[in-house]
Amino acid sequence: YLKYMYKLESMRLIWTISLLLAGTPHVSGDPDVPGCGCPGTTCDPPIGPSASLDPEACVFVLRSDPPYFFEGITNQSIPVCDALDADPTFQSTFGDTATPYYYYGSGDQSLGPYSPNGFLPIYLLPSTCSEALQYQSSCAGTAASMAEEGADTAGALLKGKPIEMLEQRYESNTNGTYNATDSSIKASYYGVVDPLGCSMGSFPLPNSGTKLRVTPTCASRFNDNITTGYDDSLLLYVVPGGDDDGFLCDAEVAAEYTPVLTSEDWIEPISGRRYMCYDFVDEGQAYSVLTMSLGNAPCDGPEPPPSTSSGNTRGSGFGGYFAISFAVVITMLADFVHI
């Protein structure tokens, strides 16, 4: 397989972390995925300089091929996930009517079937999971356009009571040095996670001088005995360290750590809608890692038939589109190194 190393050499973030401590998956009885109930118009425009990826569910409007978003969703006032569930194009791409695929493994072995899945967003916030979910459900994350009068210089000042609460907390934890006009309180990235590839984000945290590595991947990457999506599982690693501390897509490196979240942790309040969140504390500051999925889950597939001789087949290699998205990033240098 081709390995793709993603190195993020310089980023301005406003939250700090020097040592990642043991945390716990979040357990909740929410009636829907937080943010799924926000109107489709909240996600308008879906792409472009003024596009908003808050709430996190707005990422589901995006796709990796032209026109790069599902058309007609962001002009609807109904909940964004309802609009996508009712959209035949979404269903045939990432939903119930999508065609499962197979791919060639080592020795030209056909592996699968796997269900096509959309982007997997991962958000990191200086808050508990409960507070992060409250923010998502508030539908208050609309970005301010650069054209709007009074918009901050970065063009994406977040609004709403939950975000104000987090801003006030961060300001108190930084002795009043937090400045909402030149930094953001959250970091996020999104990408397609499938068995064909793996990626790692390494985030320098300048306030503490440490780094955080984040890798979502499929369990089949580390276990040759897993040959179908039905038996596979999503693994999400969140561990301290930078690129020099090891590439988490390498089995020998990943073996030193335990994923903080897996497919077993999905909370699915409505069929086809799922989320999971991980709480941890660093130097007295609460943090959370929130991810969610709509339609087919990543690293998943139908139970294989007795004979798997038909279906779409993909060659080995990287099969997804990987994107890094920061709400307000003043300095970012992304160096993509292919190995």
PEJODA-V481033 format. One record per residue. SS is DSSP state (@ for helix, = for strand, . for the rest). OMEGA is omega as a letter, one per 40 degrees, with the letter a starting at -180 (999 if undefined). NEAR is the number of other C-alpha atoms within 8 Angstrom. Layout:
# PEJODA-V481033
SS;OMEGA;NEAR, SS;OMEGA;NEAR
This chain:
# PEJODA-V481033
.;i;7, .;i;9, .;a;12, =;i;12, =;i;11, =;a;12, =;i;12, =;a;13, =;a;11, =;i;10, =;i;13, .;i;11, .;a;13, .;i;10, .;a;10, .;i;9, .;a;12, .;i;11, .;a;7, .;a;10, .;a;7, .;a;6, .;a;9, =;i;8, =;a;11, .;i;9, .;a;5, .;i;5, .;a;5, .;a;7, .;i;6, .;i;10, .;a;14, .;a;11, .;i;12, .;a;12, .;i;13, .;a;13, =;i;11, @;i;16, @;i;11, @;a;11, @;a;16, .;e;10, .;a;9, .;i;13, .;i;8, .;a;6, .;a;4, .;a;12, .;i;11, .;i;14, .;i;13, .;e;13, .;a;17, @;a;10, @;i;14, @;i;14, @;a;11, @;i;10, @;a;13, =;i;11, .;a;12, .;i;8, .;a;5, .;e;6, .;i;7, .;i;8, =;i;11, .;a;11, .;i;6, .;a;6, .;a;12, .;i;15, .;i;8, .;a;12, .;i;9, .;i;10, =;a;12, @;a;18, @;i;11, @;i;10, @;i;12, @;i;11, @;a;11, .;a;7, .;a;8, @;a;7, @;i;7, @;a;11, @;a;15, @;i;11, @;a;11, @;a;14, .;a;13, .;a;8, .;i;8, .;a;11, .;i;10, .;a;12, =;i;13, =;i;13, =;a;13, =;i;13, .;i;9, @;a;5, @;i;5, @;i;6, .;i;7, =;a;9, =;a;10, =;e;13, =;i;15, =;i;14, .;i;17, .;a;13, .;a;14, .;a;13, .;i;13, =;i;13, =;i;13, =;a;11, =;i;12, =;a;11, =;i;12, .;a;13, .;i;11, .;i;12, @;a;14, @;i;6, @;i;9, @;i;12, @;i;9, @;i;10, @;a;13, @;a;14, @;a;12, .;a;11, .;a;12, .;a;14, .;a;15, .;a;13, .;i;13, .;a;12, .;i;9, .;a;12, .;a;5, .;i;7, .;i;5, .;i;4, .;a;13, .;a;11, .;i;7, .;i;12, .;a;12, .;i;13, .;a;13, .;a;10, .;i;10, .;a;9, @;a;7, @;a;11, @;i;12, @;i;9, @;a;8, @;i;11, @;a;11, @;i;8, @;a;8, @;i;12, @;a;12, @;a;8, @;i;7, .;i;8, .;i;7, .;a;7, .;a;6, .;a;11, .;a;7, .;a;8, .;a;8, .;i;10, .;a;13, .;a;12, .;i;12, =;i;13, =;a;12, =;i;12, =;i;11, =;i;13, =;i;12, .;i;13, .;i;15, .;a;13, .;a;11, .;a;11, .;a;15, .;a;14, .;i;13, .;i;14, =;i;10, =;a;15, =;i;12, =;i;13, =;a;15, .;a;9, .;a;7, .;a;8, .;i;8, =;i;12, =;i;13, =;i;14, =;a;16, =;a;11, =;i;13, =;a;12, =;i;16, =;a;15, @;a;12, @;i;12, @;a;9, .;a;7, .;a;7, .;i;7, .;i;5, .;a;9, .;i;10, .;i;14, @;a;15, @;a;11, @;a;8, .;a;13, .;i;14, =;i;12, =;i;13, =;i;12, =;i;14, =;a;10, =;i;9, =;i;11, .;i;11, .;a;13, @;a;9, @;a;6, @;i;6, .;a;8, .;a;11, .;i;11, .;i;12, .;a;8, @;a;9, @;i;6, @;a;11, @;a;11, .;a;7, .;a;6, .;i;8, .;i;7, .;a;9, .;i;12, =;i;13, =;i;11, @;i;8, @;a;6, @;i;8, .;i;9, =;a;9, =;a;11, =;i;11, =;a;9, .;i;6, .;i;10, =;a;13, =;i;14, =;i;12, =;a;13, =;a;12, =;i;14, =;i;14, =;a;13, =;i;12, =;i;12, .;i;7, .;a;5, =;i;8, =;i;11, =;i;14, =;i;15, =;a;12, =;i;13, =;a;11, =;a;13, =;i;16, =;a;11, .;i;13, .;i;14, .;i;10, .;i;16, .;a;16, .;i;14, .;i;12, .;i;10, .;a;8, .;i;10, .;i;5, .;i;4, .;a;5, .;a;9, .;a;4, .;i;4, .;i;9, =;i;9, =;i;9, =;i;8, .;i;6, .;a;11, .;a;9, .;a;11, .;a;10, .;i;11, .;a;7, =;a;8, =;i;7, =;a;8, =;i;8, .;a;9, .;i;10, .;i;11, .;a;12, .;a;9, .;i;7, =;i;10, =;a;8, =;i;9, =;a;8, =;a;8, =;i;8, =;i;7, .;999;6
